[in-house]
Amino acid sequence: MLVLRKYLFTIVTLVDKIKAVCMVLNERLNLFAKQQIET
């Protein structure tokens, strides 16, 4: 049971990190797209 909880915690932490990275990439892409449209 303890092992399962540890796995779940690890997965949740990983998902949070991936979401954060995706958000950062999304913002970068949006900025890049705006620059492309302006030029």
CORNOR-V817364 format. One record per residue. N is the residue number from 1. SS is DSSP state (alpha for helix, beta for strand, coil for the rest). D_CENTER is the distance of its C-alpha to the mean C-alpha in Angstrom with 1 decimal. Layout:
# CORNOR-V817364
n->N ss->SS d_center->D_CENTER
n->N ss->SS d_center->D_CENTER
This chain:
# CORNOR-V817364
n->1 ss->coil d_center->28.6
n->2 ss->alpha d_center->27.2
n->3 ss->alpha d_center->25.5
n->4 ss->alpha d_center->23.9
n->5 ss->alpha d_center->22.5
n->6 ss->alpha d_center->21.2
n->7 ss->alpha d_center->19.5
n->8 ss->alpha d_center->17.9
n->9 ss->alpha d_center->16.8
n->10 ss->alpha d_center->15.2
n->11 ss->alpha d_center->13.4
n->12 ss->alpha d_center->12.1
n->13 ss->alpha d_center->11.0
n->14 ss->alpha d_center->9.2
n->15 ss->alpha d_center->7.5
n->16 ss->alpha d_center->6.7
n->17 ss->alpha d_center->5.5
n->18 ss->alpha d_center->3.4
n->19 ss->alpha d_center->2.4
n->20 ss->alpha d_center->3.2
n->21 ss->alpha d_center->3.2
n->22 ss->alpha d_center->3.3
n->23 ss->alpha d_center->5.2
n->24 ss->alpha d_center->6.9
n->25 ss->alpha d_center->7.8
n->26 ss->alpha d_center->8.9
n->27 ss->alpha d_center->11.0
n->28 ss->alpha d_center->12.4
n->29 ss->alpha d_center->13.4
n->30 ss->alpha d_center->15.0
n->31 ss->alpha d_center->16.9
n->32 ss->alpha d_center->18.0
n->33 ss->alpha d_center->19.2
n->34 ss->alpha d_center->21.1
n->35 ss->alpha d_center->22.8
n->36 ss->alpha d_center->23.8
n->37 ss->alpha d_center->25.3
n->38 ss->alpha d_center->27.2
n->39 ss->coil d_center->28.9
